[in-house]
Amino acid sequence: MTRSPGMPSRRSFIGLAGALGVGAFLGLRIDRDPDYERLIRLWRRRLELEKELFRRLRFTLSPTQMRCGMTLKLVLRDQLGDDWLFKMGDTAVDGAEAIYRIGCLFGWETPELHRATLPINGPLIFGSAQRLIPESTELAIHIFGPNAEPARLTDEVLEYLLTAQLLGWITANHHVHSRQFVTTRVGDSIDRIYRIDNTVEWFLVGHDELSAKYCTPLLSRKLPVSKLGYGWMWGGFRASKLDLPLARAHALARFIAGFPDEVFAESFLSGIENRFRYFPNVDQMTLSLVSSTFLAEGNEELFLQTLLARKRRLAADIEVLFDEQLSLRGVEREYRNGPSPRVIGRQLSERLEIRITELEERAKELPPRVSPQEPIRAITSFAAYSVLKLALSAGDVSRDRAIPVERFEATIEELHGMFARAEDPHERAGIDVAIDALRGEIENPKTPLEYLSYIVHLNSLFPVLPGAVEGAHAEATEGS
């Protein structure tokens, strides 16, 4: 993507971050300080290796598909047998990448993620590809409902969740609900936990807060507040059902607070260059429909300065949060005696070295020279999906029945033209899905509020695997 006019160049961006963090590198030669330089070097090496190995992968359509969520997607399988979730389009691509990079840096692992351009039914489609975690289940089943067993949340899982909130505060990664954490198990205990669907809700910066109860207003409009953010976690802590590793989290916060500003800021560069459009997981059009207030209050100029200031104050800010929650629990606990920043830095570097070794071993399974990616065939159409979403997102949808009918009929004509130009039969079948959907809307148009909910689940129409056209519209789907 090209840099937007008026936005900072990479050189001026790094200069700005350096100016905001004057003295960030001072003292790095002092023996008692964390070895940030080693960590940064290993972090860059890891990202380079992952990018190189992803370049060697070749994909086919996986027999396992997902039809829930807010974006059009396909599950793809690489030549090693691993599945990846390919989300078509640029929604949240900058935000997801920024969070992935920062998570890798500070030991908070999320599923591997890459930008990707792949031939879907012929046309090259840009999007993001994220590694799927096999045999995973949602965290929600362990913390809500009659079968909830909080005792299965190990110290490592609780540390991950607490770190998620701290990193979320300094990255504006607020689009959080319990189903966005997936887990794997060994026996009766949870082995690993991963956060998925990460974003940067830049427009909330300055109107958000680091607290036990905060949740994004984008989700609180449609989901129970009890399942949003980290309120459930702190509720369990106050009730003495969960014992959060406060000392470990505070030690990590101290390490992060002293981390060089300019390196931390690097991960936001693409999103800033793209004028913030691809940070969140809703596009500007949908966001403006949900609430124009969010966009009006978002301050692009203060975004980076605010996040850097939060990073520097992280240890002090979480002390306020921790002290408040300990008081509400009715206990006293010393949590400021955790590992030193130097120890934390060494541990993070050791984790990166392990990951780099894994990647070097994987490289032996993938030849450096690979043939071009073959077209991936599926009954779906990103072009038709985009046209359909635009038709259903108009602000005056269904206020007057004649207005949407006229617009929908015009869109159907546009889709017929698209169908005539398409050469791939799977692409044509995908366009047919969109045409049928609009015909159904002409017969029974929705209210404006119903369309706001509907357009974020258009993926439920796609994909339909080859040979599974019949009954596809009747297939049960689950939104997220």
FIKOLLO-928754 format. One record per residue (C-alpha): residue number from 1; x, y, z. Coordinates in Angstrom, 1 decimal, decimal comma. Layout:
+-----+--------+--------+--------+
| num |      u |      v |      w |
+-----+--------+--------+--------+
| NUM |      X |      Y |      Z |
...
+-----+--------+--------+--------+
END
This chain:
+-----+--------+--------+--------+
| num |      u |      v |      w |
+-----+--------+--------+--------+
|   1 |    0,0 |    0,0 |    0,0 |
|   2 |    1,2 |    3,5 |   -0,8 |
|   3 |    1,6 |    6,2 |    1,8 |
|   4 |   -1,3 |    8,6 |    2,0 |
|   5 |   -0,7 |   12,3 |    1,3 |
|   6 |    0,0 |   14,2 |    4,5 |
|   7 |    1,0 |   11,2 |    6,6 |
|   8 |    4,6 |   10,8 |    7,9 |
|   9 |    7,2 |    9,0 |    6,0 |
|  10 |    8,9 |    6,0 |    7,7 |
|  11 |   12,0 |    8,2 |    8,5 |
|  12 |    9,9 |   11,0 |   10,0 |
|  13 |    7,8 |    8,6 |   11,8 |
|  14 |   10,7 |    6,9 |   13,6 |
|  15 |   12,1 |   10,4 |   14,2 |
|  16 |    8,8 |   11,4 |   15,8 |
|  17 |    8,7 |    8,3 |   18,0 |
|  18 |   12,3 |    9,0 |   19,0 |
|  19 |   11,5 |   12,6 |   19,9 |
|  20 |    8,6 |   11,5 |   22,0 |
|  21 |   10,8 |    9,0 |   23,8 |
|  22 |   13,9 |   11,1 |   24,3 |
|  23 |   16,5 |    9,0 |   26,0 |
|  24 |   14,8 |    5,7 |   25,3 |
|  25 |   18,1 |    4,2 |   24,4 |
|  26 |   20,1 |    5,9 |   27,1 |
|  27 |   21,7 |    3,5 |   29,5 |
|  28 |   21,4 |    0,4 |   27,3 |
|  29 |   25,2 |   -0,1 |   27,8 |
|  30 |   24,8 |   -0,1 |   31,5 |
|  31 |   25,2 |   -3,7 |   32,7 |
|  32 |   22,3 |   -3,6 |   35,2 |
|  33 |   19,7 |   -2,5 |   32,6 |
|  34 |   17,6 |   -5,0 |   30,4 |
|  35 |   19,3 |   -6,1 |   27,2 |
|  36 |   16,7 |   -4,6 |   25,0 |
|  37 |   19,1 |   -4,7 |   22,0 |
|  38 |   19,4 |   -8,5 |   22,1 |
|  39 |   15,6 |   -8,8 |   22,4 |
|  40 |   15,0 |   -6,5 |   19,5 |
|  41 |   17,5 |   -8,4 |   17,3 |
|  42 |   15,9 |  -11,7 |   18,1 |
|  43 |   12,4 |  -10,3 |   17,5 |
|  44 |   13,3 |   -9,1 |   14,1 |
|  45 |   15,0 |  -12,4 |   13,2 |
|  46 |   11,9 |  -14,3 |   14,2 |
|  47 |    9,6 |  -12,1 |   12,1 |
|  48 |   11,9 |  -12,4 |    9,1 |
|  49 |   12,0 |  -16,2 |    9,3 |
|  50 |    8,2 |  -16,4 |    9,6 |
|  51 |    7,8 |  -14,2 |    6,6 |
|  52 |   10,2 |  -16,2 |    4,6 |
|  53 |    8,7 |  -19,5 |    5,5 |
|  54 |    5,2 |  -18,3 |    4,8 |
|  55 |    6,4 |  -17,2 |    1,3 |
|  56 |    7,2 |  -20,9 |    0,6 |
|  57 |    3,8 |  -22,2 |    1,6 |
|  58 |    1,2 |  -23,3 |   -1,0 |
|  59 |   -2,4 |  -23,6 |   -0,2 |
|  60 |   -5,5 |  -25,6 |   -1,2 |
|  61 |   -9,0 |  -25,4 |    0,1 |
|  62 |   -9,3 |  -27,1 |    3,5 |
|  63 |  -12,2 |  -29,6 |    4,0 |
|  64 |  -12,9 |  -27,7 |    7,2 |
|  65 |  -14,6 |  -24,3 |    6,7 |
|  66 |  -15,9 |  -21,5 |    9,0 |
|  67 |  -19,0 |  -19,5 |    8,1 |
|  68 |  -19,2 |  -17,3 |   11,1 |
|  69 |  -17,7 |  -13,9 |   11,8 |
|  70 |  -17,6 |  -10,4 |   10,3 |
|  71 |  -15,4 |  -10,9 |    7,2 |
|  72 |  -15,5 |  -13,1 |    4,1 |
|  73 |  -13,1 |  -16,0 |    4,8 |
|  74 |  -11,8 |  -19,3 |    3,6 |
|  75 |   -9,9 |  -22,0 |    5,6 |
|  76 |   -6,8 |  -23,0 |    3,6 |
|  77 |   -4,5 |  -26,0 |    4,1 |
|  78 |   -0,7 |  -25,8 |    3,4 |
|  79 |    1,5 |  -28,5 |    2,0 |
|  80 |    2,5 |  -29,4 |    5,6 |
|  81 |   -1,1 |  -30,2 |    6,5 |
|  82 |   -1,7 |  -27,1 |    8,7 |
|  83 |   -4,8 |  -24,9 |    8,3 |
|  84 |   -4,9 |  -21,2 |    8,0 |
|  85 |   -7,8 |  -18,7 |    8,1 |
|  86 |   -7,7 |  -16,4 |    5,1 |
|  87 |   -9,7 |  -13,3 |    5,7 |
|  88 |  -10,4 |  -11,4 |    2,4 |
|  89 |  -10,0 |   -7,7 |    2,3 |
|  90 |   -8,1 |   -5,2 |    4,3 |
|  91 |  -10,4 |   -4,8 |    7,3 |
|  92 |   -8,3 |   -4,9 |   10,5 |
|  93 |   -5,2 |   -6,1 |    8,6 |
|  94 |   -3,1 |   -3,2 |   10,0 |
|  95 |   -4,5 |   -3,7 |   13,5 |
|  96 |   -4,1 |   -7,5 |   13,6 |
|  97 |   -0,5 |   -7,2 |   12,3 |
|  98 |    0,4 |   -4,6 |   14,9 |
|  99 |   -0,9 |   -6,7 |   17,8 |
| 100 |    0,8 |   -9,8 |   16,5 |
| 101 |    4,2 |   -8,1 |   16,3 |
| 102 |    3,9 |   -6,5 |   19,7 |
| 103 |    2,7 |   -9,8 |   21,2 |
| 104 |    5,8 |  -11,6 |   19,8 |
| 105 |    8,0 |   -9,0 |   21,3 |
| 106 |    6,7 |   -9,2 |   24,8 |
| 107 |    6,0 |  -13,0 |   25,0 |
| 108 |    2,3 |  -12,9 |   24,5 |
| 109 |    1,8 |  -15,4 |   21,7 |
| 110 |   -1,1 |  -15,2 |   19,3 |
| 111 |   -1,6 |  -17,4 |   16,2 |
| 112 |    1,0 |  -16,6 |   13,5 |
| 113 |   -0,4 |  -14,0 |   11,1 |
| 114 |    0,7 |  -12,6 |    7,7 |
| 115 |   -0,5 |  -10,3 |    5,0 |
| 116 |   -1,3 |  -12,4 |    1,9 |
| 117 |   -2,5 |  -12,0 |   -1,7 |
| 118 |   -3,9 |  -15,2 |   -3,1 |
| 119 |   -5,7 |  -16,2 |   -6,3 |
| 120 |   -9,3 |  -17,1 |   -5,3 |
| 121 |  -11,2 |  -18,4 |   -8,4 |
| 122 |   -8,7 |  -16,6 |  -10,5 |
| 123 |   -8,7 |  -13,0 |   -9,2 |
| 124 |   -5,9 |  -12,0 |   -6,8 |
| 125 |   -7,4 |  -11,2 |   -3,4 |
| 126 |   -5,6 |   -9,3 |   -0,7 |
| 127 |   -6,2 |  -10,2 |    2,9 |
| 128 |   -4,6 |  -11,7 |    6,1 |
| 129 |   -3,8 |  -15,4 |    6,8 |
| 130 |   -3,7 |  -16,6 |   10,4 |
| 131 |   -2,7 |  -20,0 |   11,5 |
| 132 |   -5,6 |  -22,0 |   13,0 |
| 133 |   -5,0 |  -23,8 |   16,3 |
| 134 |   -6,0 |  -27,4 |   15,9 |
| 135 |   -8,4 |  -29,0 |   18,4 |
| 136 |   -9,1 |  -25,8 |   20,2 |
| 137 |  -12,1 |  -24,8 |   22,2 |
| 138 |  -13,4 |  -21,4 |   23,3 |
| 139 |  -12,4 |  -20,1 |   26,7 |
| 140 |  -16,1 |  -19,2 |   27,3 |
| 141 |  -17,0 |  -22,8 |   28,0 |
| 142 |  -14,7 |  -22,9 |   31,0 |
| 143 |  -15,9 |  -19,7 |   32,6 |
| 144 |  -19,6 |  -19,4 |   31,8 |
| 145 |  -22,6 |  -21,8 |   32,1 |
| 146 |  -23,3 |  -24,9 |   34,1 |
| 147 |  -20,1 |  -26,7 |   33,0 |
| 148 |  -17,8 |  -23,9 |   33,9 |
| 149 |  -14,6 |  -25,0 |   35,7 |
| 150 |  -12,4 |  -22,0 |   36,6 |
| 151 |  -10,0 |  -24,4 |   38,3 |
| 152 |   -8,8 |  -25,5 |   34,9 |
| 153 |   -7,3 |  -22,0 |   34,4 |
| 154 |   -3,7 |  -22,6 |   35,2 |
| 155 |   -1,3 |  -19,9 |   36,3 |
| 156 |    0,1 |  -19,7 |   32,8 |
| 157 |   -3,5 |  -19,1 |   31,4 |
| 158 |   -4,2 |  -16,5 |   34,0 |
| 159 |   -0,9 |  -14,7 |   33,3 |
| 160 |   -1,8 |  -14,7 |   29,6 |
| 161 |   -5,2 |  -13,1 |   30,3 |
| 162 |   -3,8 |  -10,5 |   32,6 |
| 163 |   -1,1 |   -9,7 |   30,1 |
| 164 |   -3,8 |   -9,4 |   27,4 |
| 165 |   -5,5 |   -6,6 |   29,3 |
| 166 |   -2,2 |   -4,7 |   29,9 |
| 167 |   -1,1 |   -5,0 |   26,3 |
| 168 |   -4,6 |   -4,1 |   25,2 |
| 169 |   -4,4 |   -0,9 |   27,1 |
| 170 |   -1,2 |    0,3 |   25,4 |
| 171 |   -2,3 |   -0,8 |   21,9 |
| 172 |   -6,1 |    0,1 |   22,0 |
| 173 |   -6,9 |   -3,6 |   21,5 |
| 174 |  -10,3 |   -3,3 |   23,2 |
| 175 |  -12,6 |   -5,4 |   20,9 |
| 176 |  -12,7 |   -8,2 |   23,5 |
| 177 |  -15,2 |  -10,9 |   24,4 |
| 178 |  -14,7 |  -14,3 |   26,0 |
| 179 |  -15,1 |  -16,2 |   22,7 |
| 180 |  -12,1 |  -14,5 |   21,3 |
| 181 |   -9,8 |  -16,6 |   23,4 |
| 182 |   -9,3 |  -20,2 |   22,3 |
| 183 |   -7,6 |  -22,9 |   24,4 |
| 184 |   -6,1 |  -26,3 |   24,0 |
| 185 |   -6,1 |  -29,0 |   26,7 |
| 186 |   -3,9 |  -31,7 |   28,2 |
| 187 |   -6,0 |  -34,0 |   30,3 |
| 188 |   -8,3 |  -32,0 |   32,5 |
| 189 |   -6,2 |  -28,8 |   32,5 |
| 190 |   -5,9 |  -26,1 |   29,9 |
| 191 |   -2,5 |  -26,3 |   28,2 |
| 192 |   -2,4 |  -23,2 |   26,0 |
| 193 |   -4,5 |  -20,1 |   25,4 |
| 194 |   -4,5 |  -17,8 |   22,4 |
| 195 |   -6,3 |  -14,5 |   21,7 |
| 196 |   -7,7 |  -14,2 |   18,2 |
| 197 |   -9,4 |  -11,4 |   16,2 |
| 198 |   -7,1 |   -8,7 |   17,5 |
| 199 |   -7,6 |   -5,1 |   16,4 |
| 200 |   -6,6 |   -1,5 |   17,2 |
| 201 |   -9,7 |    0,7 |   18,1 |
| 202 |   -7,8 |    3,9 |   17,5 |
| 203 |  -11,0 |    6,0 |   17,7 |
| 204 |  -11,5 |    5,1 |   21,3 |
| 205 |   -8,1 |    6,3 |   22,5 |
| 206 |   -8,7 |    9,1 |   25,0 |
| 207 |  -12,2 |    7,9 |   25,8 |
| 208 |  -11,2 |    4,5 |   27,1 |
| 209 |   -9,8 |    3,5 |   30,5 |
| 210 |   -7,7 |    0,9 |   32,2 |
| 211 |  -10,2 |   -0,6 |   34,6 |
| 212 |  -11,7 |   -3,9 |   35,6 |
| 213 |  -15,0 |   -3,1 |   33,9 |
| 214 |  -14,1 |   -1,3 |   30,7 |
| 215 |  -15,4 |   -2,8 |   27,4 |
| 216 |  -15,7 |   -1,3 |   23,9 |
| 217 |  -19,0 |    0,4 |   23,2 |
| 218 |  -19,0 |   -1,3 |   19,8 |
| 219 |  -19,7 |   -4,7 |   21,5 |
| 220 |  -21,7 |   -3,5 |   24,5 |
| 221 |  -24,5 |   -2,5 |   22,0 |
| 222 |  -25,1 |   -6,1 |   21,1 |
| 223 |  -23,5 |   -8,5 |   23,7 |
| 224 |  -24,0 |   -8,9 |   27,4 |
| 225 |  -21,5 |   -6,8 |   29,3 |
| 226 |  -20,7 |   -9,7 |   31,6 |
| 227 |  -19,0 |  -11,5 |   28,7 |
| 228 |  -17,1 |   -8,4 |   27,4 |
| 229 |  -13,6 |   -7,1 |   28,3 |
| 230 |  -12,0 |   -8,5 |   31,4 |
| 231 |  -14,8 |   -7,8 |   34,0 |
| 232 |  -15,4 |  -11,5 |   34,4 |
| 233 |  -11,7 |  -12,1 |   35,2 |
| 234 |  -11,6 |   -9,4 |   37,9 |
| 235 |  -14,9 |  -10,6 |   39,3 |
| 236 |  -13,4 |  -14,0 |   39,8 |
| 237 |  -10,4 |  -12,4 |   41,4 |
| 238 |  -12,5 |  -10,3 |   43,9 |
| 239 |  -14,5 |  -13,4 |   44,7 |
| 240 |  -11,3 |  -15,4 |   45,4 |
| 241 |  -12,1 |  -17,9 |   42,6 |
| 242 |   -9,2 |  -16,8 |   40,5 |
| 243 |   -5,7 |  -15,9 |   41,8 |
| 244 |   -4,1 |  -13,6 |   39,2 |
| 245 |   -0,3 |  -13,5 |   39,0 |
| 246 |    0,0 |   -9,8 |   39,9 |
| 247 |    3,7 |   -9,8 |   40,6 |
| 248 |    4,6 |  -11,3 |   37,3 |
| 249 |    2,4 |   -8,9 |   35,4 |
| 250 |    3,9 |   -5,9 |   37,3 |
| 251 |    7,4 |   -7,1 |   36,5 |
| 252 |    6,5 |   -7,3 |   32,8 |
| 253 |    4,9 |   -3,9 |   32,9 |
| 254 |    8,2 |   -2,4 |   34,4 |
| 255 |   10,1 |   -4,0 |   31,5 |
| 256 |    7,7 |   -2,7 |   28,9 |
| 257 |    7,7 |    0,8 |   30,4 |
| 258 |   11,4 |    1,2 |   29,8 |
| 259 |   11,3 |   -0,4 |   26,3 |
| 260 |   12,5 |    1,9 |   23,5 |
| 261 |    9,6 |    4,0 |   22,2 |
| 262 |   10,6 |    4,1 |   18,6 |
| 263 |   10,8 |    0,3 |   18,3 |
| 264 |    7,4 |   -0,1 |   20,0 |
| 265 |    5,9 |    2,5 |   17,7 |
| 266 |    7,2 |    0,8 |   14,5 |
| 267 |    4,3 |   -1,7 |   14,6 |
| 268 |    1,7 |    1,0 |   14,1 |
| 269 |    3,4 |    2,6 |   11,1 |
| 270 |    1,4 |    0,8 |    8,4 |
| 271 |   -1,9 |    1,6 |   10,0 |
| 272 |   -1,0 |    5,3 |   10,3 |
| 273 |    0,2 |    5,4 |    6,7 |
| 274 |   -3,2 |    4,0 |    5,7 |
| 275 |   -4,9 |    6,8 |    7,6 |
| 276 |   -6,2 |    4,4 |   10,3 |
| 277 |   -8,7 |    2,8 |    8,0 |
| 278 |   -7,4 |   -0,8 |    8,5 |
| 279 |   -6,8 |   -0,8 |   12,3 |
| 280 |  -10,3 |   -1,8 |   13,5 |
| 281 |  -12,3 |   -4,9 |   12,4 |
| 282 |  -15,1 |   -2,8 |   11,1 |
| 283 |  -14,7 |   -0,6 |    8,0 |
| 284 |  -15,3 |    3,1 |    8,0 |
| 285 |  -18,7 |    2,7 |    6,4 |
| 286 |  -20,0 |    0,3 |    9,0 |
| 287 |  -18,4 |    2,2 |   11,9 |
| 288 |  -20,1 |    5,4 |   10,7 |
| 289 |  -23,5 |    3,6 |   10,7 |
| 290 |  -23,0 |    2,2 |   14,2 |
| 291 |  -22,0 |    5,6 |   15,6 |
| 292 |  -20,5 |    8,6 |   13,9 |
| 293 |  -19,5 |    9,9 |   17,3 |
| 294 |  -16,7 |    7,4 |   17,6 |
| 295 |  -15,1 |    8,7 |   14,3 |
| 296 |  -15,7 |   12,3 |   15,2 |
| 297 |  -14,0 |   11,9 |   18,6 |
| 298 |  -11,0 |    9,8 |   17,3 |
| 299 |   -7,9 |   11,9 |   17,3 |
| 300 |   -5,2 |   10,7 |   14,8 |
| 301 |   -2,6 |   13,2 |   15,9 |
| 302 |   -2,8 |   12,2 |   19,6 |
| 303 |   -3,0 |    8,5 |   18,9 |
| 304 |    0,7 |    7,6 |   18,9 |
| 305 |    1,6 |   10,1 |   21,7 |
| 306 |   -1,1 |    8,7 |   23,9 |
| 307 |   -0,1 |    5,0 |   23,4 |
| 308 |    3,6 |    5,8 |   24,0 |
| 309 |    2,7 |    7,7 |   27,2 |
| 310 |    0,6 |    4,7 |   28,4 |
| 311 |    3,6 |    2,4 |   27,7 |
| 312 |    5,9 |    4,5 |   29,8 |
| 313 |    3,3 |    4,8 |   32,7 |
| 314 |    2,2 |    1,1 |   32,5 |
| 315 |    3,7 |    0,0 |   35,8 |
| 316 |    2,4 |    2,9 |   37,7 |
| 317 |   -1,1 |    2,7 |   36,1 |
| 318 |   -1,6 |   -1,0 |   36,8 |
| 319 |   -0,6 |   -0,4 |   40,4 |
| 320 |   -3,7 |    1,7 |   40,7 |
| 321 |   -5,8 |   -1,1 |   39,2 |
| 322 |   -4,2 |   -3,8 |   41,3 |
| 323 |   -4,5 |   -1,9 |   44,5 |
| 324 |   -8,2 |   -1,2 |   43,9 |
| 325 |   -9,0 |   -4,8 |   43,1 |
| 326 |   -7,0 |   -6,1 |   46,1 |
| 327 |   -8,9 |   -3,7 |   48,3 |
| 328 |  -12,2 |   -4,9 |   47,0 |
| 329 |  -11,1 |   -8,5 |   47,6 |
| 330 |  -10,3 |   -7,5 |   51,1 |
| 331 |   -6,7 |   -8,7 |   51,2 |
| 332 |   -3,2 |   -7,2 |   51,2 |
| 333 |   -0,6 |   -8,5 |   48,9 |
| 334 |    2,9 |   -7,4 |   47,8 |
| 335 |    3,2 |   -7,6 |   44,1 |
| 336 |    6,0 |   -5,2 |   43,4 |
| 337 |    8,7 |   -7,8 |   44,3 |
| 338 |    8,6 |   -9,8 |   41,0 |
| 339 |   11,5 |  -10,5 |   38,7 |
| 340 |   13,7 |   -7,6 |   37,7 |
| 341 |   13,4 |   -6,1 |   34,2 |
| 342 |   16,7 |   -7,6 |   33,3 |
| 343 |   15,4 |  -11,1 |   34,2 |
| 344 |   12,2 |  -10,5 |   32,3 |
| 345 |   14,3 |   -9,4 |   29,2 |
| 346 |   16,5 |  -12,5 |   29,4 |
| 347 |   13,4 |  -14,8 |   29,7 |
| 348 |   11,7 |  -13,1 |   26,7 |
| 349 |   14,9 |  -13,5 |   24,6 |
| 350 |   15,2 |  -17,1 |   25,5 |
| 351 |   11,6 |  -17,7 |   24,3 |
| 352 |   12,5 |  -16,0 |   21,0 |
| 353 |   15,5 |  -18,2 |   20,6 |
| 354 |   13,4 |  -21,3 |   21,1 |
| 355 |   10,9 |  -20,0 |   18,5 |
| 356 |   13,7 |  -19,2 |   16,0 |
| 357 |   15,1 |  -22,8 |   16,4 |
| 358 |   11,6 |  -24,2 |   15,6 |
| 359 |   11,4 |  -22,0 |   12,5 |
| 360 |   14,9 |  -23,1 |   11,3 |
| 361 |   13,8 |  -26,7 |   11,7 |
| 362 |   10,6 |  -26,1 |    9,8 |
| 363 |   12,7 |  -24,5 |    7,0 |
| 364 |   14,2 |  -27,9 |    6,3 |
| 365 |   10,7 |  -29,2 |    5,3 |
| 366 |   10,1 |  -26,4 |    2,9 |
| 367 |   12,2 |  -26,0 |   -0,3 |
| 368 |   13,4 |  -22,5 |   -0,9 |
| 369 |   12,1 |  -22,6 |   -4,5 |
| 370 |    8,4 |  -23,3 |   -5,0 |
| 371 |    6,1 |  -23,2 |   -7,9 |
| 372 |    3,5 |  -20,4 |   -8,2 |
| 373 |    0,3 |  -20,7 |   -6,2 |
| 374 |   -2,4 |  -22,5 |   -8,0 |
| 375 |   -5,9 |  -20,8 |   -8,0 |
| 376 |   -7,9 |  -21,8 |   -5,0 |
| 377 |  -11,4 |  -22,8 |   -6,0 |
| 378 |  -14,5 |  -22,3 |   -3,8 |
| 379 |  -18,0 |  -21,2 |   -4,3 |
| 380 |  -17,5 |  -17,7 |   -3,0 |
| 381 |  -16,9 |  -14,3 |   -4,5 |
| 382 |  -15,2 |  -11,4 |   -2,7 |
| 383 |  -16,3 |   -9,0 |   -5,5 |
| 384 |  -20,0 |  -10,0 |   -5,1 |
| 385 |  -19,6 |   -9,9 |   -1,3 |
| 386 |  -18,3 |   -6,4 |   -1,5 |
| 387 |  -21,1 |   -5,2 |   -3,8 |
| 388 |  -23,7 |   -6,9 |   -1,6 |
| 389 |  -22,3 |   -5,3 |    1,6 |
| 390 |  -22,4 |   -1,9 |    0,0 |
| 391 |  -26,0 |   -2,3 |   -1,1 |
| 392 |  -27,1 |   -3,3 |    2,3 |
| 393 |  -25,1 |   -0,6 |    4,2 |
| 394 |  -26,8 |    2,4 |    2,7 |
| 395 |  -28,1 |    4,7 |    5,5 |
| 396 |  -31,7 |    4,8 |    4,4 |
| 397 |  -32,2 |    1,1 |    3,9 |
| 398 |  -35,8 |    0,1 |    4,5 |
| 399 |  -37,0 |    3,5 |    5,7 |
| 400 |  -39,1 |    3,5 |    2,5 |
| 401 |  -39,8 |    0,1 |    0,9 |
| 402 |  -39,5 |    1,6 |   -2,6 |
| 403 |  -36,0 |    2,9 |   -1,9 |
| 404 |  -34,3 |   -0,4 |   -1,0 |
| 405 |  -36,2 |   -2,3 |   -3,7 |
| 406 |  -34,9 |    0,1 |   -6,4 |
| 407 |  -31,4 |   -0,1 |   -5,0 |
| 408 |  -31,4 |   -3,8 |   -4,7 |
| 409 |  -32,7 |   -4,3 |   -8,2 |
| 410 |  -29,9 |   -2,1 |   -9,5 |
| 411 |  -27,4 |   -4,1 |   -7,5 |
| 412 |  -28,8 |   -7,3 |   -8,9 |
| 413 |  -28,2 |   -5,9 |  -12,4 |
| 414 |  -24,6 |   -5,1 |  -11,4 |
| 415 |  -24,1 |   -8,6 |  -10,1 |
| 416 |  -25,5 |  -10,1 |  -13,4 |
| 417 |  -22,9 |   -8,1 |  -15,3 |
| 418 |  -20,3 |   -9,4 |  -12,9 |
| 419 |  -21,6 |  -12,9 |  -13,5 |
| 420 |  -21,3 |  -12,5 |  -17,3 |
| 421 |  -17,7 |  -11,4 |  -17,0 |
| 422 |  -16,6 |  -14,1 |  -14,6 |
| 423 |  -14,8 |  -17,1 |  -16,2 |
| 424 |  -14,6 |  -19,4 |  -13,2 |
| 425 |  -17,7 |  -21,5 |  -12,5 |
| 426 |  -17,1 |  -21,3 |   -8,7 |
| 427 |  -16,9 |  -17,5 |   -8,9 |
| 428 |  -20,2 |  -17,5 |  -10,8 |
| 429 |  -21,8 |  -19,7 |   -8,2 |
| 430 |  -20,7 |  -17,3 |   -5,5 |
| 431 |  -22,2 |  -14,4 |   -7,4 |
| 432 |  -25,4 |  -16,4 |   -7,7 |
| 433 |  -25,4 |  -16,6 |   -3,9 |
| 434 |  -25,3 |  -12,8 |   -3,6 |
| 435 |  -28,1 |  -12,4 |   -6,2 |
| 436 |  -30,3 |  -14,9 |   -4,4 |
| 437 |  -29,7 |  -13,0 |   -1,1 |
| 438 |  -30,8 |   -9,7 |   -2,6 |
| 439 |  -33,9 |  -11,2 |   -4,2 |
| 440 |  -34,8 |  -12,4 |   -0,7 |
| 441 |  -34,3 |   -8,8 |    0,6 |
| 442 |  -36,6 |   -7,4 |   -2,1 |
| 443 |  -39,4 |   -9,8 |   -0,9 |
| 444 |  -38,8 |   -9,0 |    2,8 |
| 445 |  -36,6 |   -5,9 |    3,5 |
| 446 |  -35,3 |   -5,4 |    7,0 |
| 447 |  -35,3 |   -2,4 |    9,3 |
| 448 |  -32,2 |   -0,2 |    9,5 |
| 449 |  -31,2 |   -1,8 |   12,9 |
| 450 |  -31,7 |   -5,3 |   11,5 |
| 451 |  -29,4 |   -4,5 |    8,6 |
| 452 |  -26,7 |   -3,2 |   10,9 |
| 453 |  -26,6 |   -6,7 |   12,4 |
| 454 |  -27,0 |   -8,5 |    9,1 |
| 455 |  -24,2 |   -6,9 |    7,2 |
| 456 |  -21,5 |   -8,0 |    9,8 |
| 457 |  -22,5 |  -11,6 |    9,2 |
| 458 |  -22,7 |  -11,8 |    5,4 |
| 459 |  -19,9 |  -14,3 |    5,6 |
| 460 |  -22,6 |  -16,8 |    6,6 |
| 461 |  -23,6 |  -16,9 |    3,0 |
| 462 |  -20,1 |  -18,0 |    2,0 |
| 463 |  -18,1 |  -20,1 |    1,4 |
| 464 |  -20,0 |  -23,0 |   -0,1 |
| 465 |  -17,6 |  -25,8 |   -1,0 |
| 466 |  -17,6 |  -27,2 |   -4,6 |
| 467 |  -20,3 |  -29,9 |   -4,8 |
| 468 |  -22,3 |  -28,6 |   -1,9 |
| 469 |  -24,5 |  -26,0 |   -3,6 |
| 470 |  -27,8 |  -27,7 |   -2,8 |
| 471 |  -29,0 |  -26,8 |    0,6 |
| 472 |  -26,3 |  -24,3 |    1,2 |
| 473 |  -28,7 |  -21,5 |    2,1 |
| 474 |  -30,4 |  -23,7 |    4,6 |
| 475 |  -27,2 |  -24,6 |    6,4 |
| 476 |  -27,2 |  -23,5 |   10,0 |
| 477 |  -24,7 |  -20,8 |   10,8 |
| 478 |  -23,5 |  -19,2 |   13,9 |
| 479 |  -22,5 |  -15,5 |   14,1 |
| 480 |  -19,7 |  -14,1 |   16,3 |
+-----+--------+--------+--------+
END
